[in-house]
Every structure is written in structure tokens, then in C-alpha cells.
Amino acid sequence: MKILVVNCGSSSIKYQLIDMENENLMAKGYLEKIGLPDSFLTHNVNGEKHKIEQVIKNHEEGITLVLNQLTHSEYGVINSLDEIGAVGHRVVHGGEKFSSSVLINDEVVDAMRQCIPLAPLHNPAGITGIEACEKVLPGVPMVAVFDTSFHQTLPEKAYLYTIPYEYYEKYGIRKYGFHGTSHRFVSKRVAQILNKPVEDLKIVTCHLGQGGSLCAVEGGKSVDTSMGLTPLAGIPMGSRSGDIDPSIVTFLMKNENLTPDEMDTILNKKSGKLGVSGISFDDRDIEKAAEEGNQRAKLAIDTFAYQVAGYIGRFVAQMNGVDVITFAGGVGENGLEVRKQICDYLTFLGIQIDDSKNNCRGKEVEISTPDSKVKVFVVPTNEELMIARDTMEIVNK
């Protein structure tokens, strides 16, 4: 079965076509700036990039353009759209309604709409992508894979906030967590590498990118995670603050005369590593500035490593132990210096890092020494493959 994996943003479409017979990536691409006059698609086949500059007014036109590339006369990878057996959609927020991936029908889409207040930027885009695919690929089964579903195993003591309980009952305010598809993929993969059942392991997975979150995985289930009601909580990120004293919000709103939307912009787009460094939200820019002696850039990196290590220590305490720690995401897979910096805080656990093994980027590798009491791995994540696997399993049922 060939499965198209679709990840729709408000003005973008990321996609992959995967042949599930051998889990081979046939093609992938990224359509950007939908609705703008300079929209363009970058389509990749066998390492070759094809850039198509074309005005795309909406997601339906975008999906049509994507499908045209998959069947292109010169570099197409399928002869007919009939070869696409199913479509797997990444959906950010499923609230408490979904604890696993599901076959999409009208009831599922309605439930996604009910979650829009919890993900006002992401869920509408996901729904738009589903509706576009229904029009362009009528009759093809589709599956929704939720970022939040993996974390529905959190116990109440982990997901409830200590505010009046009525707000949980009225608005569903609780910790939901995100990056669940990545945390699930990585925890399963590292168990395979160790040749042990994931149910027998205590794992801390660190998905570190421009956005980032950590997850405590015990017995194959998420028991705690760093992100909360929204992807703003947890560790410092590229431009997101992560955890702060809640009173900072009201203090700044009063003293700077800020509206809620302005405050939201500060916390989501002007904070984190960008806010501390004053340089960029991109780690490569920050690392370069730090190497050149910029103290605020160095402080941004130091603060990040300190907070990540703190979350790891917290999760180890909550699970009463840990067998393995994993790094994934753009920073986790490529930031060899920050990985070392994080692990240096964890020597009390008996963790020892092999500097030569850690000197790698984007590879699946154990970076701890043979005598390290806790194993540490870099495991590149593959959310699209996880979505495709879920989609095939559900459609076959």
C-alpha cells in the first residue's frame, strides 16, 4: 500500500508518499505561502529538488498541485492516483476525545472543530487539509493521527493544573502535551535497538528543535511531558518562553499596557532563545555568535541546557529511575555540544558520554560509554513514518 502523509499548516502543506511494502520514501515536499502571490512548492525525489513557482489560492489547489507532482510525466513516482491507498493526516489537537489514531469521518471532523479553541492556529488548517483531500481524492480512506493522543495516558496528578477545578470542567484546561507522534516513534525505536520490550523500559525522550518537548515514557506509555495546555509550556524554545512565573504575564500587561494578543505574541514569537540572545531563534546563528564571544548568545544556550537537564531530572524522579535517554529533533540530532552540556548535568545518574561517538549529526547512535549506568542515544525521529504505519494498520482493519 502506498500512503500519502499530509501535514497542513495555515498557509503550507508538507507531505510524503511512502510505499509501505518496504517503508520506502518515494517522494516528499513542502508547499509554502498558500494564498500569497509568491507561493511555491519544493518537491524532492531521490535527492533531486524540483521547485514549482505557482500562485496557489487555497489548500484544495495545493493538494492538486502536490498530486500533479506525484504523477508528473518526467519525475513522477506513480502512474495514477489510484495507487494511493490511503491518506494519513497529522492533526495537532484531539483534546480528550482521542487516545489513538482514528479513521476520519464526519464525527471525527466535528470533534476536531470542538478542539479549535485549544489549537486555534493548527486545527483549522488540519480540517482544511482533510476537506481538500476529500475533494481531490474522493473515496480514498483517510486517518487522523493526533499529536496529543500519546499523552492521553497521563495520570490526573500529572495533567491537572492547580487552579480552580471548575476551569478544567468548563474549558478543558489541563496539560495535553504535544510531539506525541515523535515521542512514540523514538521510544519504540530505541527499544528495538536495545532488543527489549518497550514495556520493560523507563525512557526520557527529548524532542529538541525550534519547538521542543520532553516525555517520560514508562512501560511504553507517556506518564508526563513538558508541554501543557499549549505548545508554549516546558523548556525554552526558539522563540517560545517555556515555563515562566505566571505573574510575569499580568505584570507586563499592566506595566507595558499590553493586550492579551500582544502578550501572546511576546511569549510565542519574541521569547526563548531569541529573547535571551537578541540574535535569532535558529541555534546555528546563536552557536556561531557564542563562539565569537557573544555572552547573551552563550547565556541562551546555557539556559536551554540547564532547563532540559532539569526536566530530565524531574522525570527520572517521577518514574523512580531511568534506563535510557534519547535525543531527537533538529537540535537533538545535530547539537552535539548541547547534548554533551545537558548530559554533564546528569553525571549523578552515572551517565558517561563518549565524546567520539557524540561527534555526529543526524545519525542513529549510542553516545554513552559501555559502562554508563544510563544509556544515551541519538534517534532521528520519523513522525511521517509513524503516521503512515498508523494509517495502514487502521485502514487494513
C-alpha positions in Angstrom: 0.0 0.0 0.0 1.2 3.5 -0.9 0.2 6.1 1.7 0.3 9.9 1.3 1.1 11.6 4.6 -0.1 15.2 4.8 0.7 17.9 7.4 -1.2 21.1 6.8 -0.4 24.4 8.3 -2.4 27.6 7.9 -0.5 28.5 4.7 1.5 25.4 4.0 1.4 21.7 3.1 4.2 19.2 4.0 3.8 15.8 2.5 5.4 12.4 1.9 4.5 9.5 -0.2 5.6 6.2 1.4 5.5 2.7 -0.1 4.5 0.6 3.0 5.6 -2.6 1.4 9.2 -1.7 2.3 8.6 1.6 4.1 10.4 3.3 1.3 10.1 7.1 0.9 9.1 7.7 -2.7 8.8 11.5 -2.7 8.3 14.4 -0.3 7.8 18.1 -0.5 6.8 21.4 1.1 4.3 23.9 -0.4 4.7 27.3 1.2 2.8 30.7 1.2 -0.6 29.4 0.2 -2.9 32.4 -0.5 0.0 34.7 -1.4 1.2 35.8 -4.8 4.7 34.2 -4.3 3.6 30.7 -3.3 5.9 27.8 -4.3 6.4 24.1 -4.0 9.7 22.3 -3.4 9.3 18.6 -4.4 12.0 16.0 -3.7 12.5 12.7 -5.5 15.7 10.6 -5.0 17.6 13.6 -3.6 16.6 15.8 -6.6 14.7 19.0 -5.9 12.1 20.4 -8.2 10.9 23.9 -7.5 7.5 24.9 -8.8 6.5 28.6 -8.5 2.8 28.9 -8.9 0.0 31.0 -7.4 -2.0 28.7 -5.1 -5.1 30.3 -3.7 -6.2 27.6 -1.2 -5.4 24.1 0.2 -7.5 22.3 -2.4 -5.4 23.8 -5.2 -2.4 23.0 -3.1 -3.3 19.3 -2.8 -4.0 19.2 -6.5 -0.5 20.6 -7.3 1.1 18.1 -4.9 -0.7 15.2 -6.7 0.3 16.5 -10.1 4.0 16.2 -9.0 3.5 12.6 -7.8 2.1 11.7 -11.3 4.4 14.1 -13.3 5.4 12.8 -16.7 9.2 13.4 -16.1 9.8 12.8 -12.4 6.5 11.3 -11.1 6.7 8.2 -8.8 3.2 6.8 -9.5 1.3 6.3 -12.8 -2.1 7.0 -11.4 -3.7 8.5 -8.3 -5.5 5.1 -7.9 -2.1 3.8 -6.5 -2.6 6.0 -3.3 -4.3 3.6 -0.9 -4.9 6.0 2.0 -4.0 9.4 3.3 -2.7 10.0 6.8 -3.2 13.4 8.3 -1.2 15.0 11.1 -3.6 16.7 13.5 -2.2 18.8 16.3 -5.0 18.7 18.9 -7.5 15.9 19.7 -8.3 17.1 23.2 -9.6 14.3 25.5 -11.6 12.9 22.7 -8.9 10.8 21.0 -6.4 8.5 22.7 -5.3 6.9 19.4 -5.4 7.5 15.7 -8.8 7.1 14.0 -10.4 6.7 10.6 -11.7 10.0 9.6 -15.5 10.6 9.2 -17.9 13.5 9.8 -18.0 12.8 13.6 -14.2 13.0 13.8 -14.0 16.3 11.9 -16.7 17.7 14.2 -14.7 16.7 17.2 -11.7 18.4 15.7 -13.7 21.5 15.3 -14.7 21.4 19.0 -10.9 21.4 19.8 -10.2 24.6 17.8 -10.3 26.8 21.0 -7.4 24.7 22.2 -5.4 24.9 19.0 -6.8 28.0 17.1 -3.9 28.1 14.6 -3.4 24.4 13.9 -6.7 22.6 13.9 -8.4 24.7 11.3 -5.5 24.0 9.0 -5.8 20.3 9.6 -9.5 20.3 8.9 -8.9 22.3 5.7 -6.4 19.8 4.6 -8.8 16.9 5.2 -11.6 18.6 3.3 -9.2 19.4 0.4 -8.1 15.7 0.2 -11.7 14.6 0.3 -12.5 16.7 -2.8 -9.4 15.8 -4.8 -9.2 12.1 -3.7 -12.8 11.1 -3.3 -13.3 7.7 -1.8 -9.7 7.3 -0.5 -9.7 6.3 3.2 -8.1 8.9 5.5 -6.8 8.6 9.0 -6.2 11.3 11.7 -3.0 11.0 13.8 -3.1 13.3 16.8 -0.1 15.0 18.4 -1.9 14.8 21.7 -3.2 11.2 21.7 0.0 9.6 23.0 -0.2 11.7 26.1 -3.8 10.7 27.0 -2.2 8.1 29.3 -1.0 10.8 31.7 -2.5 10.3 35.2 -4.6 13.0 36.7 -1.9 14.1 39.1 0.3 14.8 36.0 -2.2 16.6 33.8 -4.3 18.7 36.2 -3.3 22.3 36.9 -3.7 23.5 40.4 -6.2 26.2 39.6 -9.9 26.0 40.4 -11.2 22.6 39.2 -14.2 24.3 37.6 -11.9 25.6 34.8 -11.0 22.1 33.9 -14.7 21.1 33.8 -15.7 24.3 31.9 -12.9 24.8 29.4 -10.9 21.6 29.5 -7.9 23.4 30.9 -5.3 20.7 31.6 -1.9 19.5 30.3 -2.3 17.8 26.9 1.3 17.6 25.6 2.5 17.6 22.0 5.0 16.0 19.7 3.3 12.7 20.8 3.9 11.0 17.4 7.6 11.8 17.7 7.9 10.6 21.3 6.0 7.4 20.4 8.3 6.7 17.4 11.5 7.3 19.3 10.6 5.3 22.4 9.6 2.3 20.2 12.7 2.6 18.1 15.2 2.8 21.0 13.5 -0.3 22.5 14.1 -2.1 19.2 17.7 -1.0 19.2 18.2 -2.4 22.7 16.3 -5.5 21.7 14.0 -5.1 24.7 10.2 -4.7 25.0 9.3 -1.1 25.4 7.0 -2.1 28.2 10.1 -3.1 30.3 11.8 0.3 29.9 11.8 3.7 31.6 12.7 6.3 28.9 13.1 10.0 28.7 12.7 11.2 25.1 13.9 14.7 24.3 12.4 16.1 21.1 14.5 19.3 20.7 14.0 21.6 17.8 12.8 25.1 17.2 9.9 23.8 19.3 10.8 21.2 21.9 9.4 18.9 24.5 10.4 16.1 26.7 8.4 13.0 27.6 8.6 10.4 30.4 7.8 7.1 28.8 7.2 4.2 31.3 6.0 0.8 30.2 5.6 2.2 26.6 3.2 4.9 27.8 3.5 8.6 28.3 3.3 9.4 32.0 4.4 13.0 31.9 5.5 15.6 29.3 6.9 19.2 29.4 4.4 20.9 27.1 1.0 21.7 28.6 -2.4 23.2 27.5 -0.5 24.6 24.5 3.0 24.1 23.0 4.2 27.2 24.8 5.0 25.4 28.1 8.0 23.5 29.2 11.6 24.1 28.1 12.8 27.4 26.4 12.4 27.1 22.6 13.5 29.0 19.6 11.1 31.9 20.2 8.8 30.5 22.9 9.4 31.2 26.5 8.7 27.8 28.0 7.8 27.8 31.7 7.8 31.2 33.5 6.2 32.6 36.6 2.6 33.3 35.6 2.7 36.6 37.3 5.1 37.9 34.7 2.2 37.9 32.3 0.0 40.2 34.3 2.9 42.3 35.5 4.0 43.0 31.9 0.4 43.6 30.6 -0.2 46.2 33.3 3.2 47.9 33.1 3.5 47.8 29.3 -0.2 48.3 28.6 -0.3 45.2 26.5 -3.4 43.4 25.1 -3.8 39.6 25.5 -2.8 39.2 21.8 0.3 41.3 22.2 1.3 39.4 25.3 0.7 36.1 23.4 3.0 37.3 20.6 5.8 38.2 23.1 5.6 34.8 24.7 5.3 32.8 21.5 7.4 34.7 19.0 9.8 37.0 20.8 11.0 34.9 23.8 13.0 31.8 24.3 16.5 31.7 22.8 15.6 34.7 20.5 14.5 36.7 23.5 17.6 36.0 25.6 20.2 36.1 22.8 18.7 39.0 20.9 20.1 37.4 17.8 17.9 34.7 16.3 15.6 31.7 17.1 18.0 29.5 15.0 20.5 27.5 17.0 23.1 27.7 14.3 23.1 31.5 14.4 23.2 31.5 18.2 26.1 29.0 18.4 28.1 31.0 15.9 27.6 34.2 17.9 28.6 32.4 21.1 31.8 31.1 19.5 32.6 34.7 18.6 32.3 35.7 22.2 28.7 37.0 22.4 27.7 36.5 26.1 24.0 36.7 25.6 24.2 34.0 22.9 26.1 31.8 25.3 23.6 32.5 28.0 20.7 31.4 25.7 22.4 28.1 25.1 23.3 27.6 28.8 19.8 28.4 29.9 18.4 25.9 27.4 20.7 23.1 28.5 20.0 23.8 32.2 16.3 23.7 31.7 16.3 20.5 29.6 18.5 18.8 32.2 16.1 19.9 34.9 13.2 18.3 33.2 15.1 15.1 32.7 15.9 15.0 36.4 12.3 15.7 37.3 11.1 12.8 35.0 13.7 10.4 36.4 12.4 11.2 39.9 8.8 10.8 38.9 9.5 7.4 37.2 11.8 6.5 40.1 14.5 5.6 37.7 15.5 5.7 34.0 17.1 3.2 31.6 17.7 5.3 28.5 17.6 8.9 27.4 17.1 9.8 23.8 17.7 13.0 21.7 15.7 13.8 18.5 14.6 16.8 16.6 16.8 19.3 14.7 18.8 20.4 17.8 18.7 17.0 19.5 20.0 15.2 16.3 22.6 17.8 15.4 23.6 19.8 18.5 26.5 17.6 19.7 27.8 20.3 22.1 24.4 21.0 23.7 23.8 17.2 24.1 27.1 17.0 26.0 26.3 20.0 28.1 22.9 18.5 29.1 24.4 15.2 30.0 27.2 16.8 32.1 24.4 17.8 34.5 23.4 14.2 34.8 26.6 12.5 35.9 24.9 11.9 39.3 22.9 9.2 37.4 26.1 7.5 36.4 25.8 8.9 32.8 29.1 9.0 30.9 29.3 10.3 27.3 31.8 9.0 24.7 32.9 12.3 23.1 34.0 10.5 19.9 30.6 8.8 19.5 28.8 12.1 20.3 30.7 13.8 17.5 28.0 13.1 14.9 25.0 14.8 13.4 21.7 13.3 12.3 22.7 9.7 12.8 21.2 6.9 15.0 23.9 6.2 17.5 24.5 5.4 21.2 26.6 8.2 22.6 27.1 6.9 26.1 30.1 4.7 27.1 29.7 1.0 27.6 30.0 1.4 31.4 27.4 4.3 31.6 24.7 3.3 34.1 22.1 5.0 31.8 22.2 4.6 28.1 22.0 7.7 25.9 21.0 7.6 22.2 20.5 9.9 19.3 17.5 8.6 17.5 16.4 10.7 14.5 12.6 11.0 14.6 10.3 10.0 11.8 6.8 11.3 12.5 5.7 10.7 8.9 6.5 7.0 9.0 4.7 6.7 12.3 1.6 8.3 10.7 1.9 6.0 7.7 2.1 2.9 10.0 -1.0 4.0 11.9 -2.8 4.7 8.7 -2.1 1.4 7.2 -3.0 -0.5 10.4 -6.3 1.3 10.7 -7.3 1.0 7.0 -6.4 -2.7 6.9 -8.7 -3.3 9.9 
